[in-house]
Amino acid sequence: MKTISRLFRSGLLSTLLFISFLGHAQTDSVIVTGRIRHLSARLYRESPTVLVSRNNILQASRELVRPAPLAVDGTFRVSLPLIYPQEEMYFNYGRISTAFLAAPGTLTIDLDADSLFTAAVPFRFGGVNAQVNGQFARYKAFEASFPDKPDGKKLTTQIASLSSERAFEVLARAYQAPFAAFSRKEKAFPLVVRWITSSNRYNAAAFLYDKATYEAEKIPVSLTDSLRPANDNILTAARASAMNRFASYATQRVMTESTNSRANGLTVRALSILLERYGKNLTADERLRLSDYALANSAKASDLKFFDGLVKRSPDTLQRLVNYETLILRSIRQFDSLAVNYIAAYWLASSLPGLTLNFAELLYDYGRPQVKDPTLAQSLDELYRLEVKDSIRIRVAIETLKKAGNTASSLEISPGIFVTKSSSAPGFSLFDQVVNANRGKVIYLLFFSPTDETGRQAAIDAQRLRTTYSSRDFALVYLPLPGTDQSLWPEIASRYNLAGDHLLLTDNQLLDAVERLRSDDDLSGTVINRTGKIVKRNAPLPGAFEEVRKLIDKNL
């Protein structure tokens, strides 16, 4: 009963949080409707769903997708939230796709199944931004055949010895060239000009940020308005990507400048307040000392041992918070307030996917009030909601695993997610147990780190392999690197519905498995044939889908 009560309170809290988010964000929305005319039964069976997706400025690598099932007459309808007044979105049906510009209201997209793969522009737009989207579709068809599209290698050579100002001019002109040619052929609507010019400018900005990051160069402040214009009301994929690149560049600059500065860390007051608020098992005397340090904002060198001891009681929590505060403090010294807001929101958003629910909630509650820009705050809220939306199901999974104690053998903690672990068995024994349980199948084993974004993405990509093959012929095994928080990977696996066998090993047990895998890196794939023999070490990663599929097919 206590467990049920805790889960009910957790669910109620999540519901209240979600309601409060909706009330706070006050986002507009666009309704996307349309019809695929002359839809055949065969085409419907192949692709019964339309996908409409949008961007988030804090996470360029992640498209937020809304599926819209097709009715029997080919019609569809889906509603998406808007954070910016104008947002670039994407329509996908089978192998057909297009970008369009959304704004509050209703937007229609019609297609004819008879000409889907023959017409240069198979889309007919209506409603909001109808003429703009129609002309943009014609421009993309023109751009596809334009002979002098920007070439990354050539551009790298062209700007190698140029100043940042001159390099940006060259890049912007190169990215704008296809549209300049199109504009000579067809007069563009003002909003089309703004949309395409904005995307081209951000593509140039992303290129320049990459160059500056790679070469550890500082971009002059005089370029800020060109690279990150204030009051920009259009959100595009290019903008999200450029801003993510800016965050990487800014983080590097902050770290570079800090090595040359005496003011590297937090103030005594800031550190004392963090420790008093988030430190574990503090005594009344320790709280009093921290209060005195915060008031005086000073401490002696001999007091460092006291601070260090408190940090060690909860290293994960406090180290992240200290890193966050230090990043913001150093960023304030180098960038304007809008840039600092972006860095703060981006750091929080990029940290959330690799955290447990409790830790994500703590970090979000701590950092969210420091993001003052409304659109960035709403963008962060959106990503946070996605991370915690299934909190009840995730907590049930973790509770199931916790009840199993120190040993679990193919324990299903969430639909399709099976965990094997044992605190007493040798690592090679557990490894063999999972392999033997899947005898008769080809196994793809992914070895990765749950705390690394690339590793988590590879784990998500691996689901495509699992859905491609029958469970009678193929098995997917996850082997995550162990961490200080043993519930981290089971939480992430439950959050993203990563079906398969999950082998949870301790540091010592992992040595046995690594000896078998002989992997070159902390992220690697291994293919094991139907008899349990390893046939390919350091196999292609799941993102290289076709390469992995050839290996699996060869052993089926």
N, C-alpha and C positions, 0 to 999 in steps of 0.2 A: 504493500500500500504506500509506503514511503516513496518507492521508486515512481509509482504512478503519479503521486502527488507532485514530485519534483518535475516530472515530464510535463504535467499539466501547467504548472507555474511557468516552466520554460516556454511552452507553447503560447501561453497567454501573454508573456512578455514579448515574444516575437511578433505576435499579432498587434499588440499595442505599439511596438516600435514601427511596424509597417504602416499602421494608420497614421502615426505621427509624421512619418516620412512623407506620406501622400499629402497631408495637410500642410507640411512645411514647404515642399517643393513647388506646388502649384504649377506643374508643367502643363504646357499646351500639348495637343496631339494632332496627328494627321490620320485620316481614314483613307486607306488605299483600297480601292475596289477595281474590278475589271472583269474581263471575260476573254477566254480563249475560244474563239468561234471555230466551228467545224471540228470540234474535239473528237477524235476517233477513240474507239474502245481500246485499241492497242496503245495509243499514246497516253490515255488515261491510266492504264495499268502500269506503264513504265514510269510515269511521273504524275501521281495523283495529288501532288501538293506544290503550291507556289511558295517561295521563300522571299521575304522582304527583310532586309537587314539595315542596320545603321551603325554609326561610329560612336565611340566615347573618347573625348579628347585626352583622357588620362591613360588610355590603354589602346594604342593603335593596332596592336596585333590581334585584338579580339573584336570580331564583328558580333553585334547583338542581333540575333536572328529571331524573327517571328514567322512561324509557318502558317499558311492559309490553305486549308484543304479545298480542293476544287469540288464544286457541286456537279451534278450530272450534266448540267447544261454549260459547264465550263466557267461559271462565275466564281468569284472569290471576293473575300472582304477581310481586312485586318486593320487594327488600330495600333499605332505606335506613338510613344511619348516624344515630345520635342523639348530640348533644353535651349537650343539656339533658335532665333527667329527663322533662319533658313538652314536646313540640314541636307547634305548629300546622302542619299540612300541608294539601295541596290535591290533590283528585282531579278530573281533567278527562277527560271523554269527549265528543268532539264539542263541542256547545254547552252540555253539562251539566257543572256543576262544584259542588263543595262543599268547605268546610274541615272538617278533623277533627283531633282531638287524639291524637297518637301517643305511645306509651310503649314501653319494651322488651317484646318479645313478638310475638304475632301478632294482626293486626287484619283483619277481613273487611268488605267493602263489596259488597252485592248490589243489582242493579237489574233492573227488568223493562222490556225494550225496548218493550212494548206501552203502557206508561204513562210513558215518559221525558219527554214534553213536555206531559203533562196533569196529572200528580200534583204537588201543591205540594211534597211531600217524597218524591222517587222513590228514596231511598236506604234500605237496611236494613243496620244495622251489627251486627257481632258481634265477639267476642274482646275485646281490650284496650279499655277505655273505651267499651264498646258503648252503655250507657245514656246516658252523657255526650254522645257524638257524636249519638245519636238526638235527644236533647233540644235540642242546639245547632242541628241542622238545622231543627227545628220553630221555634226562636227566629228563625233567619234568615228563614224564610218569614213569620213574624209581623212582623219588622222591615221587610221589604220593603214592607208595606202600612201601616206606622205613619205617621200623618200629620205628626207633629212631629219629623222627623229633624233632626239638627244641620245648620244652614245656615252655611257659612263666612262669607258676607258679613254676615249678621245678627250672628254671634258677634264678628266684627271690630268692628262698631259698638258692641256691648254692652260689650266690655272695653276700649275705646279709652282711657278715662280712669281705669281701675281700677288698683290696686296689683297686683303679681304674685300675692300671696296671694289676693286677691279674684278676680282674673281666673281663676286656676286653679280656684277653687270653682265659678265660673259655667260654665267649660268642662267640668269633670268632671260637673257635674249635667246639662248638655245632652247629653253623649255617653252618659250612663247612663240617660237618660229612656226610650228604647225598652225596655231590659231591665227597668227598674222596672215598666213597664206589663205586660210579659210575666209578671213574677213574681207580679203580682196575679191573673193568669189561671191560671198553672201553677206549682206549687212547684218551684223549681230545685234540682238536686243541688249539694252543696257545691263540687265541682270545676268545675261549669258556672259557678257564681257567681264563683269565683276566676278562671277563664279569661276570661269576658266583662268582669268588672270590671277585670281587668288590662289588657285591650285598650283599654277605654274610658279608663282612666287614662293610658295611653301616648298615645292620640290627643289627649287634652287637653294632655299634656306637649309633644308635637310642635308643637301650635298655639302654645303659650306660648314655646317655644324659637324658633320662626319669628318671632314678634312681637318678642322680645327682640333677636334678631339684626338684624332690619330696623330697629328703632328704637335700636340700640346701647345697650340697657339691661342692667343687671346684675341677675340673678335672685338673691334672697337665699338664703344657705346654709340657712336654716330650711326651705326647700322641697325640699331634696335628697332626703330620705327619701320624699317623695310623688312626685317626678318620676322618681327612679331608685332604687327600693327595693332594699336589699341582700338577698342570698340569695333572689332571685326564681328559682324553678325552672321557670317556663314561658316558652318562647320563642314569641312571636307575630310576625306581620308588623308589627303596630302597635309592638311593642317595638323591633324592628330599625330601623324608620323613626324612632322617637323618639330612639333612641341616635345614629343618623346625624345627626339635627338637632342633638342635643346637641354632637356633635363640631364641627359648623360654628359653633355658638354659642361653644363653648369656644375655638376657634381665633381667632375675632374678639376675644373678651375678652382673650386672651393678647396679641394684637397691640396692642389698645387700651391695655392696662396698660403694655406695654413702651415706648410712646411717652412715658409719664409717669414712667418709671423710669430711673435711671442705670445699673442693672445689666441691660444689654440683651443682651450677647453671651455667648459661651462663656468659660470661664476659660482662661487661658494653658495650664494643664495639659491640659485636655480637647482644645483645638485642637492642641497639640503631639503628643498621642498619636494623634489622627486622622491628622495629616500623616505621622507616622512609619510608621503602619500602611498607609495607602492612597495616600500620595504617590508620584508616578511619577519614576523615574530619580534617586533620591536618592543623593548622594555620601556617603562615610563621614563627611566633615566636617559635612554637613548633618544626618545622623542624630545625630551627637554633639551638635550645637547643640540639636536638638529634645529630646534626652534631658535636657540641662541645663535647658532652659526648663520641661520637665515637672516636673523635680525641684524647681525653685525656685518654680514657679507664678507667675512674674512676668516681665515683659519691658518694655523701654523703648519709648518712642514711635518711636525710630529703627529698632526691630526690625520694625515693621509691614511695611516693604518686603520683608523676608526672608519673612515669612509669606505675603504677597500673591503673591509670585513662585512659591512652592510650590503655592498653591491654583490658580494659572493653568495649571499643567502638566496638571491633571486636573479642570477646572472642574465638569463634570457630576457626577462621583462625589463630590468633596469638598463641593460646594455642597449637594447633597442630604443628605449626612451631617451637615453643619453645621446645616442647616435643621431636621433631625430632632432633633438634640441640643438645639438652642436651644428648639424647641417643648416638649420634655419638661422642660427646666430651668425654663422660665417657667410651665408647667402645674403643676409641683410647688408653686410659690408660691401658687397660687390654688385648687387642687382637691385632694380626698382621693385616697388611693392607688389605689382602684378606678377612679376617673374618669381618673386619669393613665394607668393600664394600658389603659383603653379608647382613650384618645386615641392612645397609642403604637401599639396594634394597628390601629386604624382608619387612621391615617396610612400605615402600611406596606401594608395591604390595598388602599387606594385608589391607592397609587403603583404597585403591581405590574403592572396591565394596560398601562401606558404605557412599560414598560421592556423592553430586550433581555434574553434569557435570562441572559447573564453578569452584567448589572447587577442583575437581579432576584435572582439567587443571592447576590450580594455584599450587597445591602441586607437581604435576609432573614436571612442568616447574622449580620449585624451587629445587627439590631434584635430578632430573635426572642428572644434570651436576656433582653431587658429586659421582656418581657411575662410577668409572674409569675402572673396569674390563669389557672387551668387551662382554664376554658371558653373564655376569650378566646384563649388560646394554641392550643387545638384548632381554634377557628374560623379563626384565621390560617393554621394548617397546611393546613386544608381548601382555602382559597382559593389558597394557594401551590401545592399539588399540581395544582390545575386549570390554573394558568398554565404549569407546566413538564411536564405529563403527556405531551405530544407532542414532547419536546425532541429526540429523534433525527430525527424527520421535519422539524422546523423547521431543525435544523442542516444537514441534507442540502439543504434549499431554499436556505439562505444560501450554502452551499458551491457549489451550482450557479450561483448568481448571481455569486459571486466569480470563478469560472472564466471567465465570459463577458467579464471585463475591463471596459473602459469603454463597451462597446457591446452592447446586447441588443435584438433585435427580436422581440416576441411570444414571448419565451423562457418556457417553462413550467417554473417552479421547484418547483411542487407541483401536484397534480391540479386543473386548472381555473384556476390562477393564472398569468397571462401578464404578463411585465414587458417594458416598452419603455424604453430609456434610451440616451443617447449624450452623452459629455462634449464632443464637438466640434460637433454639429449645432445649429442655431438652435432655440429653443423652439417657434416656430410650425411649423417643419418636422416636429418630433416629434408635435406636436398633430395636424397634418393627417394624419400617417402613421397614427395610431391611428384617427382618424375615417374615413379612406379605407378602412382595412382592414375597417371595419364598414358600408360602403355597402350599402344595401338593407335596413338594420335601423334601428329607432328606438333612439337612444342616450340613456341617462340618465347624465350625468356628475356625479359628486360631488366637489366641491372642499372640502377639510377639513384639519384639523390632527391628526396622529397622536398628539400629546402631550396633546390635549384630550379629556376623557372624553365630552363631548357629540359631538365629531367621531367618535370611535371607535364610539359607539353608533349614530350615523347610518350609518356604514359597515356595521355589522352588520345594521341594519334594511334596508339596500338589498338584502340577499340575498333577501328576500321577493319583491322585484320580479323578480329574476333567475329564481326558481323558478316565478313565475306565468306567464311567457311562454316561448314556444319560442325556442331559440337562433337559429333561422332569422329571427325577427322582431325580436328585442330584444338589445341589448348593454349591459352595465354597465361603465362606465369610472371608475376611481378616480384622482383627481389629488391626492395628498397634498402639503401644504406641506413643502418640504425642511427637514432638520434637521442638526445637527452629526453625528449618528450615522446614516449612510446605510443601515445595515442595520435600523433600527428598524421602518419600515413593512413591508418584506418579511417580517420576523419576525412582526409582528402579523397580517399578512394570512395567513400560513401557519398561525399558531396558531388563528385563528378560521375557517379554511377559506373565506376571502372570495374566491370564484371571480369572475373577470372580468378585464378589461384594466387593468393598473396602469401609469400613466405617471409615471416618476420623473424629475423635473426639478431642475436646480440653481437657486439663487436668481436668477441672471441669465436663465436660460431661462424661468423662471416668469413674468417680466414680459411676455413675448410672449403666453403663454396667458391671463394675467389681462386683458390688453388685449382679447382676443377675448371672454372670458367677461363682463367688466364686472360682476363680482359685488359685491354690497353688503357682504359680510362674508367672514371666513375660512372660514365654513361655508355652502355654497350648492349648489343643484342647477341643472343646465342640461339642457334637452331638445333633442336634435338629430334632425331628421327623416331619412327614408330617403335623401335626396339629399345629406346632409351639411350642411344649413343649420340654424343655431341658430334654433329657433322659440320658445323660452321661456327667458329668462335669469332668475336668481333664482327658480327653480321651487320648489314645495313640497318640503320635505325628505322622505326616505323614511319617516319616522315617520308622516307624513300619507298613509298608503297609498292611500286611496280617491281623494284629490285628485290624487296622482301618476298613478294608474292611468287616471283620466279624460283626463289630458293625453296619456299614451302611446297610449291607445285612439284618441284623436282623430287621431293621426298614423300609425297603422298602415295 
